[in-house]
Amino acid sequence: MPEGKKARATSRDREAERSPQKRLGFGLAAAALPVLFILALELVLRLSGVGAESRTPFVPVEGRGEYVVLSPDFVKRYFTGFTPQVAFNPFTPKKPDNTFRVFVLGGSSAAGFPYSFYYGFPGRLQDRLESYIPDLRVEVINLGMTAVNSYTLWHLKDYLLQYAPDAIAIYAGHNEYYGAFGAGSTMYSLGNRIWLKRLTLRLKGSAVYSLLERLIVRPPTGADAVAAEGRTMMAQVVGDRSIVLGDDVYKAGVKQFEANLSDVVAKFVDADVPVYLATVTSNLRGQPPLGENQEARAEFARAESLLTSDVGAATKGYVRAKDLDDIRFRAPEEINEVIRVAAQAEGVTLVDVQSGFRESAEEGVEGGDQFVDHLHPTFEGYDRIAEHFYATMTSHPLLQNARSQIQHPHRVDIDPIDRTTAAIQLIRLKSGFPFRKDVKPEQELRLHNRVMERYLRSGSYTDSLAVLALNRVRPIYDVLYEGIRMAKARTDTLNVMLMYRALLEWQPFNSDINREAASYALMSPRWDDLSASVASAVYNRNGEPDYLDALAAIRLRQGELDDAHRLLTEVEELNPGSRTMLYNMARLYAQRGDTTSARAYYSRLQQATQ
């Protein structure tokens, strides 16, 4: 063979030998190009600020950048065209010393519906801990929100450990079917593939996904917009109206709850953070089946007939009726079974809310005396949930000094504006699906508007203010301050105190409001249980000794001498020349009969005054 041909043949042989490697290289390059393009696009979009608002759950408080709060923009990622209200519980990313920090996870019952967040059980738990735990600053941070389920808990878990929680409280399980990413929901049901729902939640944090979602998902217009405005959230999230006990969608709901809850619990237990996991409760006796399942209706009727003669049999019948109810807004018993099993893990404590409600029910079965609708507790019911959480949390290592009883625990009642807003929201809720299935969206909206007009013209200043708040004509803190002004003009001391207490939740850093509230509390001895809650809330937000002085004076007025002495001693360490502290110390020792110590403090007071 000639040399030229031989060389060309050798070259072709070499090319043939290299071709598999070349093909692999070209294949990898071709596959990498779209990935590199997406990564480059993600970088450009992030630099442009696309999706920035939904990438972190906690954002700095405006004007107080050292504090963060749960971001409403972040929680949009769980929904389409809906943003749930979230609690305003500011906290510092670095936990202060001598602080007991609790994160609460759950749905609308954790959020406190139909009341403002501070009247739900997390707020009531905060008040209990502040009353009974004298040596710690307390932070109960409510992350509950309407229409979310275990996927939201699963997603949030990865963000919380960096804030050094001392405990996690969980009350969840009702929304596995119709909540966002629910098994029978209109929002991201995604074929009920757990891995796909979790992947979607992860992708929602990317700028590319945010851009695509904005381009593809458009807000409703025309008749669709009227329908969306006219329907309650309960009506909008229902995809599969009928979910039969034991069918595939039913099983998917239980399965996703079990998988997500297991991951959530493991995340915190592995980090040595105690988890307090509650069973869920609902209205059995006062809520007939919401669906049309005839077997469920028959079970409910049978339970009704047994109630006066055999409470045990009646209870089983009510539970069976709830489980057979094919419109699944109330968690089936299988959800509580999953919770009880999960609570057996080391580091997890069961909070048996379901049993507690049953034991305290008027007729031995959970009913309308404990709930405002099918599953949301009354204010007293939320207080009871808080009591159950508190009773189990006293075993926490940091709460060993918890007092077993106190004569005057902090008292909070619902302010008149919130009472009206709750009433209006409940009327709205029950005017449509699933409580009324024959009402069209436009009819529902007209009924709601008539209700709002009736309250606006009721002649009650608090009713009118509540309508302004619900219609977002004025922000709630403005409405509350106006309510305080009008209540003062009427010498309505109790409502002034209640609205100050509520206003402190929305304006915790407003020094003028803090000062006004504390001063008014000191001048209101008739309502000292509430005054103590106001003074404590003010002090916990800013730590100034003057407000600790005010709380001590109220405790002294209540006859809580040990508590007053502890508080005054703390003031003395911070400000030994405080004339208010010296005066109250003299009074305290005089009440104890220790005239020598009383005279000593009175002498110091005279010197300080001179």
Secondary structure by P-SEA (a helix, b strand, c coil): ccaaaaaaaaaaaaaaaaaaaaaaaaaaaaaaaaaaaaaaaaaaaaaacccccccccccccccccccccccccccccccccccccccbbbbbccccccbbbbbbbbccccccccccccccaaaaaaaaaaaccccccccccccccccccaaaaaaaccccccccccbbbbbbcccccccccccccccccccccaaaaaaaaaacccaaaaaaaaaccccccaaaaaaaaacccccccccccccccccaaaaaaaaaaaaaaaaaaaaaaaaccccbbbbbbccccccccccccaaaaaaaaaaaaaccccaaaaaaaaaaaaaaccccccccaaaaaaaaaaaccccccccaaaaaaaaaccccccccccccccccccaaaaaaaaaaaaaaaccccccccccccccccccccccaaaaaaaaaaaaaaaccccccccccaaaaaaaaaaaaaaaaacccaaaaaaaaaaaccccaaaaaaaaaaaaaaacaaaaaaaaaaaaaaaccccaaaaaaaaaaaaacccaaaaaaaaaaaaaaacccaaaaaaaaaaaaaacaaaaaaaaaaaaaaaccccaaaaaaaaaaaaaacaaaaaaaaaaaaaaaac
